[in-house]
């Protein structure tokens, strides 16, 4: 496991936003828009979280699984790689990568318990077969650096590591996995954006501290705006819109 982000495969695989927002031609043929693409990924991130709560794994495993899922779809189409199978398989793979292994049969059990819809019904062999495809799609690069470690260190450095700020910023970081930020920005900048939002909300004066860090505040503020815009847009997301997007893929019924 690489210990330095700047020499890691994660850093080398950071993408521009326009590359992340590219809808695969196979999906476009089915009428999938960029909005549909984003909705499906948000839904699958929530699906991974829901499954993870049932199999009881750490938040870091969830974050790694969501990152894998989002990385896969920068290279593969939703049409070829059914997101309803990719999501639990990414959780299965992440649990191994993060040394918190979850048995595939346990995932299958909870999928059936959580979803009555047959489109979510998969067997152990489906997960194991998809695991190999995902490993290939990821080029076997499984290292993911998350903002959590930076967050703890930065809060301490800023003297903001009280329970309230820790909970607020941790919650903000969790929500960033409903977006593609982890594919575009170094994790410490995501952590700083979450601290920036929380300090404004909690009326903490961090101006001098941010100046001393010598980071590009334009980038930090832009990430902050993306997070706040997401919260604004998230209110408009309904189950009907998600179902309509998934139905365009026309998988087995």
Number of C-alpha atoms within 10 A of each C-alpha: 8 12 9 11 17 11 10 16 16 19 19 10 12 16 17 11 13 9 12 18 15 15 23 19 12 15 20 15 12 13 13 22 16 15 12 20 21 19 23 22 23 21 20 22 24 17 17 25 21 16 21 23 12 14 14 11 18 13 14 19 25 27 28 25 31 30 25 27 24 25 21 23 22 18 15 17 17 22 19 11 15 17 23 21 19 25 25 30 27 28 29 26 26 26 22 14 17 18 10 16 15 18 13 19 13 14 23 20 15 15 22 15 11 14 11 10 10 10 13 19 16 17 16 15 11 15 23 14 11 18 20 14 15 21 16 12 17 18 10 10 14 19 19 24 24 20 22 20 12 17 25 16 14 18 18 13 11 13 11 17 17 10 8 12 17 18 13 17 25 19 12 20 24 15 16 20 22 24 19 20 21 26 24 17 18 18 23 20 23 27 28 26 26 26 28 23 21 21 18 11 10 12 9 13 11 15 10 9 12 16 11 8 10 8 12 11 16 9 15 22 17 12 23 22 14 15 23 14 11 15 12 10 10 13 8 8 12 10 10 9 15 18 14 12 20 21 13 15 19 10 12 8 8
